Amino acid sequence: MWVLTMFDLPTDTKKARREHALFRKMLLADGFRRMQYSVYARPCPSRENADVHVARVEGALPPDGEVRVLVITDKQFARMRIFWGKKRGAVEKPPGQLELF
């Protein structure tokens, strides 16, 4: 499972910039990785674990702006198509399969 978090938060005041930075830092501390500006993704081993991280995002919502969360399967994530302009970059590789001993 993958949890995608997309947000559009105001940055017009000092307080708004601080709220934006705190929300972004919370995502990074919770294991999210930046895919694009204001789009962060986190792999999760199960639906239950994904629900935990969605609840954490909900608990850290800034007072203003818009935040969207999408939970998708590994198969759906792997079918993502990435298009580049003139500058081409390397596509991030998904993490390896979770192994339990």
C-alpha positions in Angstrom: 0.0 0.0 0.0 1.0 3.6 -0.6 -0.2 6.7 1.1 0.0 9.8 -1.1 -0.4 13.1 0.6 -1.0 16.2 -1.6 -1.4 19.7 -0.2 -1.8 23.3 -1.1 -1.1 25.4 1.9 -0.8 29.2 2.1 2.6 30.8 2.6 1.6 34.5 2.5 2.3 35.3 6.2 5.0 34.3 8.6 2.6 32.2 10.6 1.3 30.4 7.5 4.9 29.6 6.4 5.6 28.2 9.8 2.5 26.0 9.6 3.5 24.8 6.2 7.0 24.0 7.4 5.7 22.1 10.4 3.3 20.0 8.3 6.1 19.2 5.8 8.5 18.2 8.6 5.8 16.0 10.2 5.4 14.2 6.9 9.2 13.6 6.6 9.5 12.5 10.3 6.6 10.0 9.6 8.5 8.4 6.7 7.0 10.2 3.8 9.3 11.0 0.8 8.8 13.9 -1.5 7.7 12.9 -5.0 7.0 16.4 -6.2 6.6 19.8 -4.7 3.7 19.4 -2.2 3.3 15.7 -3.0 4.6 13.1 -0.6 4.4 9.3 -0.6 4.9 6.6 2.0 4.9 2.8 1.6 2.9 0.8 4.1 2.9 -3.0 4.6 -0.9 -3.2 5.2 -4.1 -1.3 5.0 -4.2 -1.1 8.8 -0.8 0.6 8.8 -1.8 3.0 6.1 -4.8 4.0 8.2 -2.5 4.8 11.1 -0.5 7.2 8.8 -3.6 8.7 7.4 -4.8 9.5 10.9 -1.4 11.1 11.7 -1.8 13.4 8.7 -5.3 14.2 9.8 -4.0 15.0 13.3 -1.4 17.4 12.0 -3.6 19.4 9.6 -2.8 23.1 9.5 -5.7 25.5 10.1 -5.8 26.8 6.5 -5.2 25.3 3.1 -6.2 22.0 1.5 -4.7 18.5 2.1 -5.7 15.4 0.2 -4.7 11.8 1.1 -5.0 8.9 -1.3 -4.3 5.3 -0.4 -3.3 3.0 -3.4 -2.0 -0.5 -3.8 1.6 -1.4 -4.8 0.3 -2.5 -8.2 -1.5 0.8 -8.8 1.6 2.7 -7.7 3.8 0.6 -10.1 1.6 1.5 -13.0 2.2 5.2 -12.5 3.5 6.8 -15.7 6.1 9.5 -15.4 6.7 12.0 -18.2 9.6 14.4 -18.3 10.3 17.4 -20.4 13.7 18.0 -21.8 15.5 17.2 -18.6 15.2 13.6 -17.7 15.9 12.2 -14.2 16.1 8.9 -12.6 12.8 7.4 -11.3 12.8 6.5 -7.7 12.7 2.8 -7.0 10.0 1.5 -4.6 11.3 -0.1 -1.4 11.8 -3.8 -1.3 9.2 -6.3 -0.1 8.7 -6.4 3.6 10.1 -9.6 5.0 9.2 -11.3 8.2 11.5 -13.9 9.7 
